[in-house]
């Protein structure tokens, strides 16, 4: 049986999860359509295939400059 403290904690965690799942993570704060998402993925794949990306090592070196 779950005691009162556990139930309260679970309710708080559920509320947080609901808020995060509803949050919009697009760059300008507006929702994006499925078609726009597909286009973004297509463009990202194009950039990757063209060699336009940073490796983990590149990022680690960049972080040192912050």
N, C-alpha and C positions, 0 to 999 in steps of 0.2 A: 504494500500500500504506500502511495506517495504522500508524504506529509505536506503540510501547508507551505513551507518554505520552498520545497521542490516545485510545487505547482506554480507558485508565484514566479520563480526563476524561469520555468518553461514558458509561461505566458509572456514574460518580458522578452525572452529570446525569440519567440514566435512573432511578436510585434516588430522587433528589429528586422527579422528576416523578411517580413511583409513589406516594410519600408524600403529595404534594399532592393527587393525584387521589382518594386514599382519605380525605382529611381532610373532616370534617363541618363545614360553615360555617353551620349553623343557629344561631339566637341563643342557645339554651340548651344546645347541645352534643349534642342528640339528633337522630337522623335524622328527616326528615319524609317523609310518604307522598306519593305522586303527587297524591292528592286534596287533601291539605293545601296542597301547592304551588299547585295550581290555584285553591284558595280564596284563598290569599294574593295571587295575581296578580289575581283578580277584585276583591278589596278594594282593591288598589293602583290598579287602573284606575278604580274608583269614586271614590277620593280625588282622583286626578288630574282626572277629569272635573268634580268638584265644586270644582276650583281650590285644593285643599289640597296644595300642593307649594311647594318653594323653587326659584327660578331660580339659574343659575350666579352671577349678580350677587349674589343674596341670600347665597349660600354664601360668596362672596369677602368680603363685608362681615362676615359672622359670624366668619370666620377671623381677621379683624383684631382681634376682641375677645378672642381666646384669650390 
